[in-house]
Amino acid sequence: MERSFVVLASTAYAGSTLLSFLLGAHPEIATTSDVSGARREARMDEFECSCQKRMVDCDFWRAVTAAMRARGFADFELANFRLGFDYLGPGNRSRALVGALPVPALESIRDALTAAIPGHRARMRTIAERNRVFAEVVLELTRARVFVDASKERMRPLHLFRLLGPAMDVRVIHLVRDVRGVVESAIRRAKKPGLDPESAARNWAGTNAIILRNLDAIPPERRITVRYEDLCRDPDATLAGLFGFCGVDPSIHVADVAGTEQHLLGNRMRLGGVEEIRLDERWRAALDGRDLAAISRTAGAVHARLYPDVEPLAAGAAG
């Protein structure tokens, strides 16, 4: 049975936890949502899995840990899976080695130079192999055949496609959400006060521009773009298209999966499951004309590429 590795690429606040849950509820698909981050380290004792148990008490995560260690990854820990390519080094060093750079030409030069660094390519392949084994373990435990990874590393889709392509069927789903909705969510949920619309829009535009650039290097049949707004307005039709893209039975409906137990990591939504899918457009009341003008200046070009049929960014503001 051929197994697939599907990368769900998106910005923060774009609905990736919602989509992960809906995809993972399909009996042929398994996901743990975001796997590359290490945000659990500081609060491992109380971090909850979406099954409502502490991660350290969850039978599923205990089984994953045992299986990973049995397959040679003795350093596998729930606090940090070490599945991210940023594990190659902290901060700016990691970005220089494997991250996104301002223009593609610089990335090409960087890749040529890093290829000459002793052991760099081997380390990249080791991380990719660790991801492959992790996906295989999850698929075996869940008896599924398609693994969905919703991690937020900007270059992750391209790294995994290039490094895992010969061993697994790697595909990419690009999930996008209107920049105005992302900006409103980012400001409302910011842990520290002071985040402004222009900064939040710049992050949205930069991340999506990098994802789009990476997708250009992936064959069209291996990539698909889906809008958060379409998912909320017509979840059954949107999911049918995504299930077909993943190569699984497209006839599963949202109503069939509402009570499915899963083991997701990611934002707090994972703890409540999905009772109702509703389009969140709080930005219409929260953002004023000045906010929207700043967002348009910063993210207008990328937004126009992703939403060519949608009203201008400066429209629809509160008074």
Buried (B, 14 or more C-beta within 10 A) or exposed (E): EEBBBBBBBBBBBBBBBBBBBBBBBBBBBBBBBBBBBBEBEEEBEEBBBBBEBBBBEBEBBEBBBEBBEEBEBEEBBBBBBBBBBBBBBEEEEBBBBBBBBEEBEEBEEBBEEBEEEEEBBEBBEBBBBBBBBBBBBBBBBBEBBBBBBBBBBBBBBBBBBBBBBEEBBBBBBBBBBBBBBBBBBBBEEEEEEEBEBBBBBBBBBBBBBBBBBBBEEBEEEBBBBBBBBBBBEEBBEBBBBBBEBBBBEBEBEBEEBBEBEBBBBBBEBBEEBBEEBEEBBEBEEBBEEEBBBBBBBBBBEBBEEBBEEBEEBBEBBEE
